[in-house]
Amino acid sequence: MALRPPSQRVPGKQTGVDVLGHELAEEMAISLGRAGRRAEQALVRLREHQGTAEERVVLLKAAAESVHAYFIQRELCGMRRHDEVIRHYGIPREVLVRLGAK
């Protein structure tokens, strides 16, 4: 049995499909925000690091992983270009190289 949305819409009344679409969009926005905060925090830790080279490598890896996760989440939301985000967050080249950028 297939579920088919109603053929006529009543103004001001949402269908189940409308409600589901709204909830999915809300969850995507929440996930994108969360991934962005994680990336930003990892980049701040990397930028402010003053310890050993070994500790920096660990922070660099964490920053690359969190930025990668953020980029994936952006792409899932339909945002394919990351140039503006790279500039906004000041993502260092050494992080981008770990993601495969040239």
C-alpha positions in Angstrom: 0.0 0.0 0.0 1.4 3.4 -1.0 0.9 6.6 1.0 -0.2 9.4 -1.3 -0.4 13.0 0.0 -3.8 14.7 -0.4 -4.5 16.2 -3.8 -6.0 19.4 -2.3 -4.4 21.4 0.4 -6.4 23.4 2.9 -4.8 26.8 3.5 -3.2 27.0 6.9 -3.4 23.2 7.5 -0.2 21.1 7.4 -0.1 17.6 6.2 1.9 14.8 7.7 4.4 15.2 4.9 4.8 19.0 5.7 5.3 18.3 9.3 7.9 15.6 8.6 9.8 17.9 6.2 9.9 20.7 8.8 11.2 18.3 11.5 13.9 17.0 9.2 15.0 20.5 8.2 15.1 21.4 11.9 17.3 18.3 12.7 19.6 19.1 9.8 20.1 22.6 11.1 20.8 21.5 14.6 23.3 18.9 13.4 25.0 21.5 11.2 25.3 23.9 14.1 26.7 21.3 16.4 29.3 20.2 13.8 30.2 23.8 13.2 30.8 24.4 16.9 32.9 21.3 17.2 35.0 22.4 14.3 35.4 25.9 15.6 36.5 24.6 19.1 39.0 22.2 17.6 40.5 25.0 15.4 40.7 27.3 18.4 42.5 24.6 20.4 44.9 24.1 17.5 45.5 27.8 17.1 46.1 28.4 20.8 48.3 25.4 21.3 51.7 26.1 22.9 52.8 22.6 23.9 55.0 20.0 22.3 55.0 19.0 18.6 53.5 15.6 19.5 50.5 17.3 21.2 50.1 19.6 18.1 49.9 16.5 15.8 47.1 15.2 18.0 45.3 18.6 17.8 45.8 18.8 14.1 44.3 15.4 13.6 41.3 16.3 15.7 40.8 19.6 13.9 41.0 17.9 10.5 38.4 15.3 11.6 36.0 17.9 13.0 36.3 20.1 9.9 35.8 17.0 7.7 32.6 16.1 9.6 31.4 19.7 9.3 32.0 19.7 5.6 30.1 16.5 5.2 27.2 17.9 7.2 27.1 21.0 5.0 27.1 18.9 1.9 24.2 16.8 3.3 22.3 20.2 3.7 23.0 21.0 0.1 25.9 23.4 0.6 28.7 22.2 -1.7 31.1 25.1 -1.6 33.2 25.6 1.5 35.3 28.6 0.4 33.4 31.1 2.6 33.5 28.8 5.6 37.2 28.2 5.2 37.8 32.0 5.2 35.3 32.6 8.1 36.9 30.1 10.4 40.4 30.7 9.2 41.0 27.0 8.6 44.7 26.6 8.2 46.2 25.0 5.1 47.7 22.2 7.1 44.2 21.1 8.1 42.9 21.4 4.6 45.7 19.3 3.2 44.8 16.5 5.6 41.3 16.6 3.9 42.8 16.2 0.5 42.8 19.8 -0.6 45.8 21.0 -2.7 
